[in-house]
Amino acid sequence: MKVLIAVHELRPAWAIKRRIEEDGHEARIGPDGAQAFEASTQDRFEAIVIDESLPDMAGGALCARMRRAGVQAPILLLRRSDGANGNGHDPAEVGADEAIAMPFSMVDLTARIYDLTNRFRGPAQEQMGIGTGQGNDDPLSSRTEPHV
């Protein structure tokens, strides 16, 4: 599985990337909306994680732009629990499939990512073993991690 992480803050972006890679998957960071949009249209991702407060555009605007460009990967929107930079929209209104409030635990985040990919899994992904229990894609491992 390949995941695009559109998070501009380095510490959480790298923590998410590291966790996904520890689970045996590939992850790529798009540190702003422009770079994440370009990556999403030039490569195939099985899931996309977008921070709602990117430096150059709102996460919801990026979701909508990706959907207009034909990006079909499930999108998980990271929302600020304090409401900062949030627009209060339902994630579906901007093209996101789900949202999770920050701070969150890595176990919760990866569980959401894997749940989304399982719900959107198609025959090609099944053949690659994505979300089928092949490999280490169990998000509910015994590891405990700090909240991001």
C-alpha positions in Angstrom: 0.0 0.0 0.0 1.2 3.5 -0.8 0.0 6.5 1.4 0.4 10.2 0.6 0.8 12.3 3.7 0.0 16.0 3.2 1.1 17.4 6.5 3.5 20.4 6.7 4.6 20.1 10.3 7.8 17.9 10.1 7.5 16.1 13.4 3.9 14.7 12.8 4.5 14.1 9.1 7.6 12.0 9.8 5.9 10.1 12.7 3.0 9.1 10.4 5.4 8.1 7.6 7.6 6.1 10.0 4.6 4.2 11.4 3.2 3.3 8.0 6.6 2.2 6.8 7.1 0.1 10.0 3.9 -1.7 9.0 5.5 -2.6 5.7 3.9 0.0 3.5 5.2 2.9 1.4 4.6 6.5 2.4 5.4 9.9 0.8 5.2 13.3 2.4 3.7 16.3 0.5 4.6 19.2 2.8 2.2 21.7 1.2 -1.0 21.6 -0.9 0.7 22.2 -4.2 3.2 19.4 -3.8 0.6 17.0 -2.4 -1.7 17.8 -5.3 1.0 17.2 -7.9 2.0 13.9 -6.2 -1.7 12.8 -6.1 -2.2 13.3 -9.8 1.2 11.8 -10.9 1.2 8.7 -8.8 -1.3 6.1 -7.5 -1.9 6.1 -3.8 -4.2 3.7 -1.9 -4.9 6.4 0.8 -4.2 10.1 1.3 -3.9 11.8 4.7 -4.4 15.6 4.6 -3.9 18.2 7.4 -6.7 20.8 7.3 -4.2 23.6 7.9 -1.6 23.4 5.1 0.5 26.5 4.6 -0.7 27.3 1.1 -4.3 26.1 1.1 -6.9 24.7 3.3 -7.0 20.9 3.5 -10.6 20.9 2.5 -9.8 22.9 -0.6 -7.0 20.4 -1.5 -9.5 17.5 -1.1 -11.9 19.2 -3.4 -9.2 19.9 -6.0 -8.0 16.3 -5.9 -11.5 15.0 -6.5 -12.1 17.4 -9.4 -8.8 16.1 -10.9 -10.1 12.5 -10.7 -8.1 11.3 -7.7 -10.1 8.4 -6.3 -8.0 7.3 -3.3 -9.8 7.5 0.0 -8.9 10.7 1.9 -8.6 11.1 5.7 -8.7 14.7 6.8 -6.8 15.6 10.0 -8.8 18.2 11.9 -7.6 20.6 14.6 -9.6 19.9 17.8 -9.4 23.6 18.7 -11.1 24.6 15.4 -8.1 26.6 14.2 -8.1 26.9 10.4 -11.2 24.6 10.3 -14.2 25.5 8.3 -16.6 23.2 10.2 -17.7 21.4 7.0 -18.7 17.8 6.9 -15.7 15.9 5.4 -17.9 14.6 2.6 -18.7 18.2 1.5 -15.0 18.7 0.4 -14.4 15.2 -0.9 -12.8 13.6 2.2 -14.0 10.2 3.2 -13.4 10.6 6.9 -11.9 13.0 9.4 -10.0 12.5 12.7 -9.5 15.1 15.3 -6.0 16.0 16.5 -4.4 15.1 18.8 -4.7 11.4 17.9 -2.8 8.2 18.6 -0.8 6.6 15.9 -2.8 3.4 16.5 -6.1 5.3 15.9 -4.7 7.0 12.8 -3.4 3.8 11.2 -6.6 1.9 12.1 -8.6 4.6 10.2 -6.2 4.5 7.2 -6.4 0.7 7.0 -10.2 0.8 7.5 -10.6 3.3 4.6 -8.4 1.2 2.3 -10.3 -2.0 3.2 -13.7 -0.2 2.5 -12.4 1.1 -0.9 -10.4 -2.0 -1.8 -10.8 -3.2 -5.3 -9.8 -6.5 -7.1 -6.4 -5.1 -8.0 -5.6 -4.2 -4.4 -6.7 -7.7 -3.3 -4.3 -9.2 -5.7 -1.5 -7.1 -4.2 -2.4 -8.3 -0.7 -3.5 -4.8 0.5 -5.8 -5.0 3.5 -6.0 -8.8 3.3 -3.9 -9.7 6.3 -0.9 -10.5 4.1 2.1 -8.5 5.4 1.9 -6.5 8.5 -1.2 -4.4 8.0 -2.6 -4.9 11.5 -3.2 -1.4 12.8 -4.2 -2.7 16.2 -0.8 -4.1 17.2 0.3 -4.1 20.8 2.5 -1.1 20.3 1.6 2.0 22.1 2.6 5.4 20.8 2.3 9.0 21.9 -0.4 11.2 20.6 0.4 13.4 17.6 
